[in-house]
Amino acid sequence: MYMRLVHAHYKSDSLPIIKKIYDEKIIPTLQKMHGCLFACLIRSEVNPNEGISLTLWDSKENAETYVRSGAFQSSLDEIRPFLADSSEWKVRLTKDLKVEYQPIPDEPTVKAYTGLVGSGDALPAEPMYLRLLSLKIKPGKMDEFQTIYQTELLPVLQKTRGCRYAYLTSSEESTDESISITIWDNREDLENYEKKGTFNQLLDRVKHTLADLFQWKMALEKDEKWQIMTSEDASVKYYAVLSSKGF
């Protein structure tokens, strides 16, 4: 399986319009594309103007065919008027020799991931909650990490109340980055999973495969006085699913 994430920041209060475009134009387009299995629009729980379009494909080839067909560019053009401006500005000289400053649009970023293992019910067709856990893996430990995830972590997630789907991917850009995606019935079940300590227990099971800086941080934080942030922290992000459809 193959996953594409298209990450963007929108102008304030424009997300309802984005959702309408996604429901009425983007999803129908994706539904016609050979190999597209699932599409959803998710909104950050921290920043309401941050959104991601997540699509799952049966192969990298079919995802790339979709991009080459121009359908992705057409969908991007639909939402471009509602994208937020970045902090960058461009300067140009007009015909009457006046200097003009114009903000540069904050272009969506696209990331691709190859599917490794997954388990769960049919992909959701109704709004839920989605959790992205990004981890940095120690060189040479990716295979071991994947095995532990499949044989030990997945069975626990399957038995966890409210966890409908779990999926592990690896980044095409970085050989040491892996993302675990879980989709939940509601936020309450997700929070209970964390409050009960299940997440920390699972993380502890694979910590020896994680990057050295992250292991060091975990060891120091056993003492509550330490609050250390590194570039190789496990990153956990929460998103509300605004729109989704399985094909």
N, C-alpha and C positions, 0 to 999 in steps of 0.2 A: 504494500500500500504506500501511497505517496501523499504528503500533506503540503499545502501552500497556506501561508499566513500573509495577509495583506494588511499592514498596520498603518493607521492614519489618525490625524487629529483634525477635528471638525470645528467649524465656527460655532460659537455659542448658540445653543438652542436649535441647532440644525439637525440633530440626530433623528427626530421624528420624520423629517423629510428624507434623510438617508435611508431610514427603515422602509419608507414607502417605495423608494426607488428599488431597494433591494428585493422587496416582496414582489413588486409588479414587473420589474424588468430584469434584474440580475439573476434571481433564482430561475425564472423561466428560461433564460439563456443557458444557464448552467445545466438545467435539466435536459436540454437538447444535445449537450456535448457528450460524446462517447467516452465512457470511462469515469465520469463524475459520479461519485457515490453519495456525497453528502455536502451540504453547504450551510453555514450559519453565520449570522452577524452577532457579534458579542460586544458588550460595552463594559469598560473598566469600572470596577466598584470604587476606585480611588478618584479617577478623573472622568467625569461624565461626558467629556468631549473627546475621549479617546476610544476608538473602536477598532475591531479586527474582523476581517472576513476570513473565515476558516473553511477550506475546502479539502475533501479527501477524494483521492483518485485511485483507480485500480492499478495505474502504472505511471511512471514518470513520463513515458512517451505520450500518453494521452493528455497529460497536463500541459506538456510543451506544445502539443498540437493546438490546444485551446488558445495558448498565448499567441502562437504564430498565425492563427486564423483571424486575429484582429478583434475577437470578441472581448478579450480582457481589456484592450485599449478603449473599446466603445463603452464598456461598463465604467471604466475609470473616467472617461469624459463626462459621463452622466453625473458623477458626484463631484467633479473638479470644482464647480462654482461654490461648493459648500465646504471646501477644505480650508483650514486655518492658515493664515500667513505665518511664515517662520520668522525668526529673529534676524534673518539676513536681509539685506537691502541691496538693490543694484542701483547704480548711478548712470544716467545717460544725459547727453547734451542735446537739447531740442534744436530745431531749425533756427529759432531766434536766439540761440546761444544761451539759453537758460538751463541751469542744472536741475534735473528732476531725480527724486529718490522714490523708488518703488519697491514694496516688499516682495520677496520671493516666496511663491507658494510652498507650503510645507508638503512636499511630495510623499505619497505613501511609500513605505518600504515593503519589499517582498522577500520572504524567506521560505526556503523549501526544505523539507525534511523527509527522509526515507523511513518508512514504517518498519518496526522491528517485531514487536509482539503486541497483541491486543486481546481483550476479552470483554464480554458484556452483552447486554440485550441489544435489540435493534436500535440503530441510532435514533435519537429523540426527534419527534416531530412537533414538540411543544416547548415553550420557554423553560429553561432550567438554569443551573449554575455550572460554570466551567472553571476548572482550576488548572493552571499551568505551573509546573515545577521544572525549573531549568537547573541542570547540574553540570559541573565540570568534572570529567572523569580523568583519573591518572593514566598517563601513557601506558599502553599495554594491558589495561584492566577493563577495556570496554566489553570484551566477550564475557568475562566473569560477571560484570555488572548486569549484562543482559540476561545471563542465565539465572542469577539470583532474582532478578525482577520477575522473570517468567515462572520460576518454580516456587518462589516463596512469597513475593509481594503480591502478585496477581491473585493467588488464592485468598489472601487476607482481604484484599479489596472486594473480591467477589462476594464475600460474606458480610461486608460492612453495609449497614442499613443506608439506603439512599444512593449508593454508588451504582450507577447504571452502566457506566462504560469506563474502561481504563485502556490506555494506549501509550506505548513507548516509541519514541522516534529518535533518530540521530540526525544532526545537522549536516547538510551538504557542504557548508562553508567551513566547518570546524570539526576535526575528527575526534575532539575530546568533549563535545557538547551533546547532551542528551536531554530531551524534554519528555516528562510524563504528563499526559493529559487525562484528567478524570472529569466525568460529567455526572452531576448529582441531581436528584429530584428537587431538592430545595437547599437553601443556605443553612437551615437549621441542622440537617443531617451532616453537611460538610463540617460545620463548626463542632458538632459532637465528636466527629472523627478525630479532630485535632485536640479537643479538650480532654478526651480520654487518654491521650498520649499514644494513640496508635501510630500516628504519623511519625513521631519521634522514634518509636521502636523500629519502624521500617527503615527510617533513615540511618539509624545506628547499625542496622544489619548490613548496609552497603557502604558504610563510611570508609572502610579500608580501601575501597576502589575509587574514592573521591580524590580530587586534587589535594596536594600536600597542604597548601595554604588553608583550604577549607577544614581539613582534619585538625590543623593547629588551632584554628578558631574554635572549633567544637570543644577541644580539650580545655582551652582557657576559659570558655564560658561556663564550665562546670562551677567555677567560682563566680558568683553573681556580680562581683565588682567589675568584671571585665565586660565591656561592650565593644567588640571589635568588628569592623567592617572591612572586607577585602574585595578585590575585584573578582574573586572566585567563590563568592558566597552562593549558596543555593537560593535561587530567586523564586518566590512564590507569588503569583498574581491571580486575582479573582475577577471573573467576568460574569455578568448577567447575560443570558442568551436572549436576544431580542427577537430573532427570527431564525428558523431552521427548517430544513427539509431533507429527507433522505430519498434517494432516487432508486 
